[in-house]
Amino acid sequence: MGFLAEAPESDAAFYAAPYRANGESPALIRWGDILAEFDWVFMTPRTIPPRMACFDADGDFEDELIVICYAGSGTGVSIEELHILEKGSDETLTAYTFPESLWQEQLPTLFDTAEISGRAFAILGHELVELQDGNVDLDTASSGRIAGFSIEEWDGLQFQGAFCMSHKGSAAPCYAAETSAGVLYQDGAFTLQNFHLYSYYQ
């Protein structure tokens, strides 16, 4: 059993549990005297360890355990997954996972592009960034395969993503800008708010 991460202020730790017959190693979370296994992805070729923190994520005056796992890597791919665990009155742990559909499907519906006097722009809400690559298809805006999470001292949970398009005549991704948003959590459900768009060149 391998120790991978901890949140010492809350007496919580993350272990890679012994491998099962199918060759998979579940995540074993200890929070105080409670142990629970979860079928999370947390082992990739880059071997980036999980991160943990403990605070009141939903304003109910009870702390939740926050776990961020690096779950996907490769060319044009960098994906983290966010899990929030709550203690039940029966001394069990329940985990809620930030849904991939939020950043893969819902976030891109807020994206737009425009071309003005030969200059192309990525648009998110009231913010826009000029595209440096002129060989992109403006009708292919997506969030690509980049998703990260951070825990900010004053702003709580934050999402970091990307504004992606395809090159003309090619399916290869072109990451044109960065995005960010605040993560709201309530009763096991997640939403994104306060979106921002950033140039890679600023």
Salt bridges, closest charged atoms under 4 A:
ASP11 OD1 - ARG30 NH1 2.98
GLU37 OE1 - ARG20 NH2 3.21
ASP39 OD1 - ARG20 NH1 2.75
GLU80 OE2 - ARG51 NH2 2.57
GLU81 OE1 - HIS83 NE2 3.86
GLU100 OE2 - ARG145 NH1 3.57
GLU127 OE2 - HIS196 ND1 2.87
GLU130 OE1 - ARG119 NH2 2.78
ASP133 OD2 - HIS167 NE2 2.82
